[in-house]
Amino acid sequence: RCLSDWSSDVCSSDLALGTSGIALAGTIYTSIVGYRGQQKLARLNAELQEDREDRQAKLESRKVVSKYRDPLMHAAYDLQSRIFNILRRDFLTRYYANGSPREKDYAVENTVFLVAQFLGWTEAVRQEIQFLDLDENDQTRRLRQLQDAIFTQLQTDTLGTGFRLFAGEQRAVGELMIDRTASACRCIGFAAFTNSRNPAIDRWLDPLRDDVKQMAVQRGQFEDRLVCIQHSMIDLLEFLDPGFVRFPQSNRGKV
């Protein structure tokens, strides 16, 4: 009887220990599952946050491109058109070499203005996108690549020394072409450009004026740079207006 009682006590103890072990195992399992669930939830939240940030960055990128698409596109179109007319239609021969005083002045001033205008809008875009993550935004990255190509073609010595603006000069001209008094960022127009004749900007543009005059006599030394720039302007137009909505394809041929 005593043995039976002892056995019963042992069985009760074993049962209690088994129950405690099951409870402990359940607690450990619940903790593990809970921890893994928390990890999974944390990863999911991080992925959602990254996705939100990516979508926000792309939205900001589209806003910048959309904001400056039309003015930058028109500036690129006007400049490439002038270069085309210089190289293929003897614009400077007709209006500078053989033109009236009024035509001579326009041929030089408007050509230089078209360069400065493009640099102005380029600088406006650069200031906007410098804080965007270009590695994550295809649009801004492609736009920057196209702008950098033109930036390089204007300053490189490999295309001669004529019609050249160094990197800092391009930035300086662009900054001075931006109208800081306007409520929205914009580039000054031709009238303000010609009427003001700002000495601060003329120090960099006067050499270009001399080059334009020289082109009317002998443009050979300038052709390589002009061709490269005109081609890059067409590439920029294809990016900004791929469907030829603003400018027809027939007016966007490369020289």
C-alpha positions as CSV (number, residue, x, y, z in Angstrom):
1,R,0.0,0.0,0.0
2,C,2.8,2.3,0.9
3,L,4.5,1.4,-2.4
4,S,1.3,2.1,-4.2
5,D,0.9,5.5,-2.6
6,W,4.5,6.3,-3.4
7,S,4.0,5.3,-7.0
8,S,0.9,7.4,-7.2
9,D,2.9,10.4,-5.8
10,V,5.6,9.8,-8.4
11,C,3.0,9.6,-11.2
12,S,1.4,12.8,-9.9
13,S,4.8,14.5,-9.9
14,D,5.6,13.2,-13.3
15,L,2.3,14.5,-14.6
16,A,2.9,17.9,-13.0
17,L,6.4,18.1,-14.5
18,G,5.1,17.0,-17.9
19,T,2.4,19.6,-17.7
20,S,4.9,22.3,-16.7
21,G,7.2,21.2,-19.5
22,I,4.4,21.4,-22.0
23,A,3.4,24.8,-20.7
24,L,7.0,26.0,-20.9
25,A,7.4,24.6,-24.4
26,G,4.2,26.4,-25.4
27,T,5.5,29.6,-23.9
28,I,8.8,29.3,-25.7
29,Y,7.0,28.4,-29.0
30,T,4.7,31.3,-28.6
31,S,7.6,33.6,-27.9
32,I,9.5,32.3,-31.0
33,V,6.5,32.7,-33.2
34,G,5.8,36.1,-31.7
35,Y,9.4,37.2,-32.3
36,R,9.4,35.9,-35.8
37,G,6.1,37.6,-36.4
38,Q,7.6,40.9,-35.2
39,Q,10.6,40.4,-37.4
40,K,8.3,39.7,-40.4
41,L,6.2,42.7,-39.5
42,A,9.2,44.9,-39.2
43,R,10.5,43.8,-42.6
44,L,7.1,44.4,-44.1
45,N,6.9,47.9,-42.6
46,A,10.5,48.7,-43.9
47,E,9.6,47.4,-47.4
48,L,6.4,49.5,-47.3
49,Q,8.3,52.6,-46.2
50,E,11.0,52.1,-48.9
51,D,8.2,51.7,-51.5
52,R,6.5,54.9,-50.3
53,E,9.8,56.7,-50.4
54,D,10.5,55.4,-53.9
55,R,7.1,56.4,-55.2
56,Q,7.5,59.8,-53.6
57,A,10.9,60.3,-55.2
58,K,9.5,59.3,-58.5
59,L,6.6,61.7,-58.0
60,E,9.0,64.6,-57.2
61,S,11.1,63.6,-60.2
62,R,8.0,63.8,-62.5
63,K,7.0,67.1,-61.0
64,V,10.4,68.6,-61.8
65,V,10.5,67.3,-65.3
66,S,6.9,68.4,-65.9
67,K,7.5,71.8,-64.4
68,Y,10.4,72.6,-66.7
69,R,9.5,70.5,-69.7
70,D,8.0,73.2,-71.9
71,P,10.5,76.0,-71.3
72,L,13.5,73.8,-71.5
73,M,12.1,72.1,-74.6
74,H,11.5,75.5,-76.3
75,A,15.0,76.7,-75.4
76,A,16.6,73.6,-76.8
77,Y,14.4,73.8,-80.0
78,D,15.3,77.4,-80.6
79,L,19.0,76.9,-80.1
80,Q,19.2,73.8,-82.3
81,S,17.2,75.6,-85.0
82,R,19.6,78.5,-85.0
83,I,22.6,76.2,-85.3
84,F,20.9,74.4,-88.1
85,N,20.2,77.6,-89.9
86,I,23.9,78.7,-89.4
87,L,25.3,75.5,-90.8
88,R,22.8,74.7,-93.5
89,R,21.1,77.9,-94.5
90,D,23.8,80.5,-94.2
91,F,22.0,82.5,-91.6
92,L,25.0,84.6,-90.6
93,T,26.1,85.2,-94.2
94,R,22.7,86.6,-95.0
95,Y,21.9,88.6,-91.9
96,Y,25.3,89.5,-90.5
97,A,27.8,89.6,-93.4
98,N,25.3,90.9,-95.9
99,G,22.7,92.3,-93.6
100,S,21.6,95.8,-92.5
101,P,22.8,97.3,-89.2
102,R,19.6,96.1,-87.6
103,E,19.9,92.6,-89.0
104,K,23.6,92.4,-88.0
105,D,22.7,93.3,-84.4
106,Y,19.9,90.8,-84.3
107,A,21.9,88.0,-85.8
108,V,24.6,88.4,-83.1
109,E,22.5,89.3,-80.1
110,N,19.7,86.7,-80.6
111,T,22.2,83.9,-81.3
112,V,24.0,84.6,-78.1
113,F,20.7,85.0,-76.2
114,L,19.6,81.6,-77.4
115,V,22.7,80.0,-75.8
116,A,22.2,82.0,-72.6
117,Q,18.5,81.2,-72.4
118,F,19.2,77.5,-72.7
119,L,21.9,77.8,-69.9
120,G,19.4,79.7,-67.8
121,W,16.7,76.9,-67.9
122,T,19.4,74.3,-67.5
123,E,20.6,75.9,-64.3
124,A,17.0,76.2,-63.1
125,V,16.5,72.5,-63.6
126,R,19.9,71.7,-62.0
127,Q,18.9,73.6,-58.9
128,E,15.7,71.7,-58.6
129,I,17.0,68.1,-59.1
130,Q,20.2,68.4,-57.2
131,F,18.4,67.1,-54.0
132,L,16.7,64.2,-55.8
133,D,18.2,60.7,-55.7
134,L,19.2,60.4,-59.3
135,D,20.1,56.7,-58.9
136,E,16.5,55.9,-58.2
137,N,14.8,58.1,-60.7
138,D,15.2,57.2,-64.4
139,Q,13.7,60.4,-65.6
140,T,16.0,62.8,-63.7
141,R,19.0,60.5,-64.3
142,R,18.4,60.6,-68.1
143,L,17.7,64.3,-68.1
144,R,21.0,64.9,-66.2
145,Q,22.9,62.7,-68.7
146,L,21.6,64.7,-71.6
147,Q,22.4,68.0,-69.9
148,D,25.9,66.8,-69.0
149,A,26.6,65.9,-72.6
150,I,25.8,69.5,-73.7
151,F,27.7,70.9,-70.7
152,T,30.8,68.9,-71.8
153,Q,30.4,69.8,-75.5
154,L,30.4,73.5,-74.7
155,Q,33.5,73.5,-72.6
156,T,35.8,70.8,-74.1
157,D,39.0,71.7,-75.8
158,T,38.8,68.7,-78.1
159,L,36.3,70.7,-80.3
160,G,38.6,73.7,-80.6
161,T,38.5,77.0,-78.7
162,G,35.8,78.8,-80.6
163,F,32.3,79.2,-79.2
164,R,33.5,77.7,-75.9
165,L,32.3,78.4,-72.4
166,F,34.1,76.8,-69.4
167,A,32.1,74.9,-66.8
168,G,32.0,77.8,-64.3
169,E,31.1,80.3,-67.0
170,Q,28.1,78.2,-68.1
171,R,26.9,78.0,-64.5
172,A,27.5,81.8,-64.1
173,V,25.5,82.7,-67.3
174,G,22.7,80.3,-66.2
175,E,22.5,81.9,-62.8
176,L,22.4,85.4,-64.2
177,M,19.7,84.5,-66.7
178,I,17.3,83.4,-64.0
179,D,14.8,86.1,-63.0
180,R,15.0,86.2,-59.1
181,T,12.2,88.7,-58.8
182,A,9.5,86.5,-60.3
183,S,7.2,84.4,-58.0
184,A,8.2,81.3,-59.9
185,C,11.6,80.4,-61.3
186,R,11.9,81.7,-64.9
187,C,14.5,82.9,-67.4
188,I,14.6,86.5,-68.6
189,G,13.4,87.1,-72.1
190,F,15.1,88.6,-75.1
191,A,13.9,92.1,-74.5
192,A,15.2,92.2,-70.9
193,F,18.4,90.6,-72.1
194,T,19.1,93.2,-74.8
195,N,17.9,96.2,-72.9
196,S,19.9,95.4,-69.7
197,R,23.3,94.6,-71.2
198,N,24.4,93.5,-67.8
199,P,28.2,93.8,-67.5
200,A,28.2,90.9,-65.1
201,I,27.0,88.5,-67.8
202,D,28.6,90.3,-70.8
203,R,32.1,89.4,-69.5
204,W,31.4,85.8,-70.4
205,L,29.1,86.4,-73.4
206,D,31.2,89.0,-75.3
207,P,33.7,86.3,-76.5
208,L,30.7,84.4,-77.9
209,R,29.6,87.6,-79.7
210,D,33.0,87.8,-81.3
211,D,32.8,84.1,-82.3
212,V,29.4,84.6,-83.9
213,K,30.8,87.5,-86.0
214,Q,33.7,85.2,-87.0
215,M,31.3,82.5,-88.1
216,A,29.8,84.8,-90.7
217,V,33.2,84.9,-92.4
218,Q,34.7,81.5,-91.7
219,R,32.7,78.9,-89.7
220,G,34.9,75.9,-90.3
221,Q,36.7,76.1,-87.0
222,F,33.3,76.2,-85.2
223,E,31.5,73.4,-87.0
224,D,32.5,70.4,-84.9
225,R,31.3,72.0,-81.7
226,L,28.1,73.3,-83.3
227,V,27.2,69.9,-84.8
228,C,27.7,68.1,-81.5
229,I,25.6,70.6,-79.6
230,Q,22.8,70.5,-82.2
231,H,22.7,66.7,-82.1
232,S,22.5,66.8,-78.3
233,M,19.7,69.3,-78.5
234,I,17.8,66.9,-80.8
235,D,18.4,64.1,-78.3
236,L,17.0,66.3,-75.5
237,L,13.9,67.1,-77.5
238,E,13.3,63.4,-78.1
239,F,13.4,62.8,-74.4
240,L,11.2,65.8,-73.6
241,D,8.8,65.4,-76.5
242,P,9.0,61.8,-77.7
243,G,5.6,61.9,-79.4
244,F,6.4,65.1,-81.4
245,V,3.5,66.9,-79.7
246,R,5.2,70.3,-79.5
247,F,7.5,70.2,-82.4
248,P,7.0,68.0,-85.6
249,Q,9.6,65.4,-86.5
250,S,10.3,67.2,-89.8
251,N,11.7,70.2,-87.8
252,R,14.0,68.1,-85.7
253,G,16.6,66.8,-88.1
254,K,20.2,66.5,-87.2
255,V,22.7,68.5,-89.3
